[in-house]
Amino acid sequence: QVQLVESGGGLVQAGGSLRLSCAASGRTFSSFAMAWFRQAPGKDREFLLAISQSGGSTYYKDSVKGRFTISRDNAKSTVYLQMNSPKPEDTAVYYCAADSVYSGTYPRQWRYWGQGTQVTVSS
C-alpha cells in the first residue's frame, strides 16, 4: 500500500513553467515505478510520463517530449513533473500513479493513485 499526494498545481501563463510534486508514504517508495497522467474536462485520463524505480528509465508521451520532464528523489519519496512552456491545452487535473513495475500507458494498469492537482494554463 502506498499513499500519494500531489501538490504544486495552480495557474500558470503559457510559456512559463511549473513543477508538480507527488509525495508518497507507506511502502518503500523506491520499490515503485511512478507515472503522471492528466484528465481534462470531458476527456479520458491520459498517460504523460513514467519513471522506473531507480530513475534509470523514463517513458514519455510524444506530445510532451521536450516540454515535460519526470524525475524522482527516492530519499524524499517524491516524484516530480517539470512543465516547461505549457500551453492552454495542457489545462487539466494532473495525477500521479504508482505500481510495482512500469505498467503501461492505460490508467487501469496502475494500482495506486493520488487525488490530483489542478493545472490551469492561461493564454
C-alpha positions as protocol buffer text, in pm:
chain_id: "A"
residue {
  index: 1
  type: GLN
  ca { x: 0 y: 0 z: 0 }
}
residue {
  index: 2
  type: VAL
  ca { x: 120 y: 350 z: -80 }
}
residue {
  index: 3
  type: GLN
  ca { x: -47 y: 686 z: -40 }
}
residue {
  index: 4
  type: LEU
  ca { x: 19 y: 960 z: -295 }
}
residue {
  index: 5
  type: VAL
  ca { x: -37 y: 1332 z: -254 }
}
residue {
  index: 6
  type: GLU
  ca { x: 14 y: 1573 z: -544 }
}
residue {
  index: 7
  type: SER
  ca { x: 96 y: 1940 z: -499 }
}
residue {
  index: 8
  type: GLY
  ca { x: 221 y: 2238 z: -696 }
}
residue {
  index: 9
  type: GLY
  ca { x: -74 y: 2290 z: -926 }
}
residue {
  index: 10
  type: GLY
  ca { x: -224 y: 2629 z: -995 }
}
residue {
  index: 11
  type: LEU
  ca { x: -249 y: 2896 z: -1259 }
}
residue {
  index: 12
  type: VAL
  ca { x: 44 y: 2944 z: -1495 }
}
residue {
  index: 13
  type: GLN
  ca { x: 87 y: 3154 z: -1806 }
}
residue {
  index: 14
  type: ALA
  ca { x: 151 y: 2988 z: -2139 }
}
residue {
  index: 15
  type: GLY
  ca { x: 523 y: 2970 z: -2198 }
}
residue {
  index: 16
  type: GLY
  ca { x: 603 y: 2975 z: -1828 }
}
residue {
  index: 17
  type: SER
  ca { x: 699 y: 2682 z: -1610 }
}
residue {
  index: 18
  type: LEU
  ca { x: 553 y: 2482 z: -1325 }
}
residue {
  index: 19
  type: ARG
  ca { x: 674 y: 2191 z: -1117 }
}
residue {
  index: 20
  type: LEU
  ca { x: 436 y: 1940 z: -971 }
}
residue {
  index: 21
  type: SER
  ca { x: 531 y: 1713 z: -684 }
}
residue {
  index: 22
  type: CYS
  ca { x: 389 y: 1382 z: -571 }
}
residue {
  index: 23
  type: ALA
  ca { x: 484 y: 1273 z: -221 }
}
residue {
  index: 24
  type: ALA
  ca { x: 449 y: 908 z: -130 }
}
residue {
  index: 25
  type: SER
  ca { x: 407 y: 742 z: 206 }
}
residue {
  index: 26
  type: GLY
  ca { x: 355 y: 387 z: 314 }
}
residue {
  index: 27
  type: ARG
  ca { x: 561 y: 120 z: 150 }
}
residue {
  index: 28
  type: THR
  ca { x: 915 y: 184 z: 31 }
}
residue {
  index: 29
  type: PHE
  ca { x: 896 y: 446 z: -240 }
}
residue {
  index: 30
  type: SER
  ca { x: 1195 y: 310 z: -429 }
}
residue {
  index: 31
  type: SER
  ca { x: 1009 y: -14 z: -495 }
}
residue {
  index: 32
  type: PHE
  ca { x: 751 y: 163 z: -713 }
}
residue {
  index: 33
  type: ALA
  ca { x: 755 y: 278 z: -1070 }
}
residue {
  index: 34
  type: MET
  ca { x: 580 y: 613 z: -1093 }
}
residue {
  index: 35
  type: ALA
  ca { x: 378 y: 789 z: -1359 }
}
residue {
  index: 36
  type: TRP
  ca { x: 196 y: 1111 z: -1432 }
}
residue {
  index: 37
  type: PHE
  ca { x: -142 y: 1123 z: -1601 }
}
residue {
  index: 38
  type: ARG
  ca { x: -384 y: 1406 z: -1664 }
}
residue {
  index: 39
  type: GLN
  ca { x: -753 y: 1445 z: -1728 }
}
residue {
  index: 40
  type: ALA
  ca { x: -914 y: 1743 z: -1894 }
}
residue {
  index: 41
  type: PRO
  ca { x: -1288 y: 1811 z: -1862 }
}
residue {
  index: 42
  type: GLY
  ca { x: -1488 y: 1574 z: -2077 }
}
residue {
  index: 43
  type: LYS
  ca { x: -1183 y: 1371 z: -2176 }
}
residue {
  index: 44
  type: ASP
  ca { x: -1032 y: 1042 z: -2075 }
}
residue {
  index: 45
  type: ARG
  ca { x: -741 y: 1026 z: -1838 }
}
residue {
  index: 46
  type: GLU
  ca { x: -423 y: 1017 z: -2045 }
}
residue {
  index: 47
  type: PHE
  ca { x: -72 y: 897 z: -1980 }
}
residue {
  index: 48
  type: LEU
  ca { x: 207 y: 1154 z: -1988 }
}
residue {
  index: 49
  type: LEU
  ca { x: 530 y: 1017 z: -1842 }
}
residue {
  index: 50
  type: ALA
  ca { x: 665 y: 739 z: -1625 }
}
residue {
  index: 51
  type: ILE
  ca { x: 988 y: 657 z: -1448 }
}
residue {
  index: 52
  type: SER
  ca { x: 1133 y: 331 z: -1326 }
}
residue {
  index: 53
  type: GLN
  ca { x: 1211 y: 254 z: -963 }
}
residue {
  index: 54
  type: SER
  ca { x: 1573 y: 365 z: -989 }
}
residue {
  index: 55
  type: GLY
  ca { x: 1503 y: 651 z: -1227 }
}
residue {
  index: 56
  type: GLY
  ca { x: 1717 y: 487 z: -1492 }
}
residue {
  index: 57
  type: SER
  ca { x: 1435 y: 450 z: -1742 }
}
residue {
  index: 58
  type: THR
  ca { x: 1176 y: 705 z: -1844 }
}
residue {
  index: 59
  type: TYR
  ca { x: 876 y: 685 z: -2074 }
}
residue {
  index: 60
  type: TYR
  ca { x: 715 y: 981 z: -2246 }
}
residue {
  index: 61
  type: LYS
  ca { x: 404 y: 1055 z: -2444 }
}
residue {
  index: 62
  type: ASP
  ca { x: 525 y: 1205 z: -2770 }
}
residue {
  index: 63
  type: SER
  ca { x: 322 y: 1523 z: -2729 }
}
residue {
  index: 64
  type: VAL
  ca { x: 509 y: 1625 z: -2413 }
}
residue {
  index: 65
  type: LYS
  ca { x: 862 y: 1528 z: -2512 }
}
residue {
  index: 66
  type: GLY
  ca { x: 1090 y: 1827 z: -2490 }
}
residue {
  index: 67
  type: ARG
  ca { x: 845 y: 2019 z: -2268 }
}
residue {
  index: 68
  type: PHE
  ca { x: 773 y: 1796 z: -1969 }
}
residue {
  index: 69
  type: THR
  ca { x: 1024 y: 1604 z: -1761 }
}
residue {
  index: 70
  type: ILE
  ca { x: 977 y: 1340 z: -1493 }
}
residue {
  index: 71
  type: SER
  ca { x: 1225 y: 1284 z: -1214 }
}
residue {
  index: 72
  type: ARG
  ca { x: 1229 y: 1130 z: -871 }
}
residue {
  index: 73
  type: ASP
  ca { x: 1410 y: 1164 z: -543 }
}
residue {
  index: 74
  type: ASN
  ca { x: 1391 y: 834 z: -361 }
}
residue {
  index: 75
  type: ALA
  ca { x: 1542 y: 985 z: -47 }
}
residue {
  index: 76
  type: LYS
  ca { x: 1247 y: 1225 z: -31 }
}
residue {
  index: 77
  type: SER
  ca { x: 989 y: 972 z: -156 }
}
residue {
  index: 78
  type: THR
  ca { x: 883 y: 1222 z: -418 }
}
residue {
  index: 79
  type: VAL
  ca { x: 833 y: 1224 z: -792 }
}
residue {
  index: 80
  type: TYR
  ca { x: 827 y: 1545 z: -992 }
}
residue {
  index: 81
  type: LEU
  ca { x: 677 y: 1669 z: -1313 }
}
residue {
  index: 82
  type: GLN
  ca { x: 855 y: 1970 z: -1458 }
}
residue {
  index: 83
  type: MET
  ca { x: 632 y: 2150 z: -1706 }
}
residue {
  index: 84
  type: ASN
  ca { x: 812 y: 2393 z: -1936 }
}
residue {
  index: 85
  type: SER
  ca { x: 640 y: 2607 z: -2196 }
}
residue {
  index: 86
  type: PRO
  ca { x: 293 y: 2486 z: -2102 }
}
residue {
  index: 87
  type: LYS
  ca { x: 9 y: 2554 z: -2342 }
}
residue {
  index: 88
  type: PRO
  ca { x: -358 y: 2625 z: -2271 }
}
residue {
  index: 89
  type: GLU
  ca { x: -439 y: 2274 z: -2391 }
}
residue {
  index: 90
  type: ASP
  ca { x: -232 y: 2139 z: -2101 }
}
residue {
  index: 91
  type: THR
  ca { x: -503 y: 2257 z: -1865 }
}
residue {
  index: 92
  type: ALA
  ca { x: -621 y: 1954 z: -1670 }
}
residue {
  index: 93
  type: VAL
  ca { x: -616 y: 1776 z: -1338 }
}
residue {
  index: 94
  type: TYR
  ca { x: -280 y: 1605 z: -1304 }
}
residue {
  index: 95
  type: TYR
  ca { x: -249 y: 1274 z: -1123 }
}
residue {
  index: 96
  type: CYS
  ca { x: 45 y: 1067 z: -1012 }
}
residue {
  index: 97
  type: ALA
  ca { x: 25 y: 691 z: -1008 }
}
residue {
  index: 98
  type: ALA
  ca { x: 236 y: 407 z: -873 }
}
residue {
  index: 99
  type: ASP
  ca { x: 278 y: 37 z: -927 }
}
residue {
  index: 100
  type: SER
  ca { x: 538 y: -229 z: -861 }
}
residue {
  index: 101
  type: VAL
  ca { x: 663 y: -211 z: -1221 }
}
residue {
  index: 102
  type: TYR
  ca { x: 611 y: 18 z: -1519 }
}
residue {
  index: 103
  type: SER
  ca { x: 259 y: -79 z: -1608 }
}
residue {
  index: 104
  type: GLY
  ca { x: 199 y: 82 z: -1944 }
}
residue {
  index: 105
  type: THR
  ca { x: 0 y: 378 z: -2061 }
}
residue {
  index: 106
  type: TYR
  ca { x: -353 y: 279 z: -1960 }
}
residue {
  index: 107
  type: PRO
  ca { x: -486 y: 406 z: -1626 }
}
residue {
  index: 108
  type: ARG
  ca { x: -629 y: 65 z: -1539 }
}
residue {
  index: 109
  type: GLN
  ca { x: -275 y: -73 z: -1546 }
}
residue {
  index: 110
  type: TRP
  ca { x: -169 y: 137 z: -1247 }
}
residue {
  index: 111
  type: ARG
  ca { x: -270 y: 35 z: -896 }
}
residue {
  index: 112
  type: TYR
  ca { x: -225 y: 344 z: -675 }
}
residue {
  index: 113
  type: TRP
  ca { x: -341 y: 700 z: -740 }
}
residue {
  index: 114
  type: GLY
  ca { x: -323 y: 1041 z: -585 }
}
residue {
  index: 115
  type: GLN
  ca { x: -619 y: 1276 z: -562 }
}
residue {
  index: 116
  type: GLY
  ca { x: -495 y: 1506 z: -838 }
}
residue {
  index: 117
  type: THR
  ca { x: -392 y: 1869 z: -862 }
}
residue {
  index: 118
  type: GLN
  ca { x: -545 y: 2124 z: -1097 }
}
residue {
  index: 119
  type: VAL
  ca { x: -324 y: 2298 z: -1351 }
}
residue {
  index: 120
  type: THR
  ca { x: -468 y: 2587 z: -1549 }
}
residue {
  index: 121
  type: VAL
  ca { x: -266 y: 2742 z: -1829 }
}
residue {
  index: 122
  type: SER
  ca { x: -371 y: 3089 z: -1937 }
}
residue {
  index: 123
  type: SER
  ca { x: -304 y: 3225 z: -2284 }
}
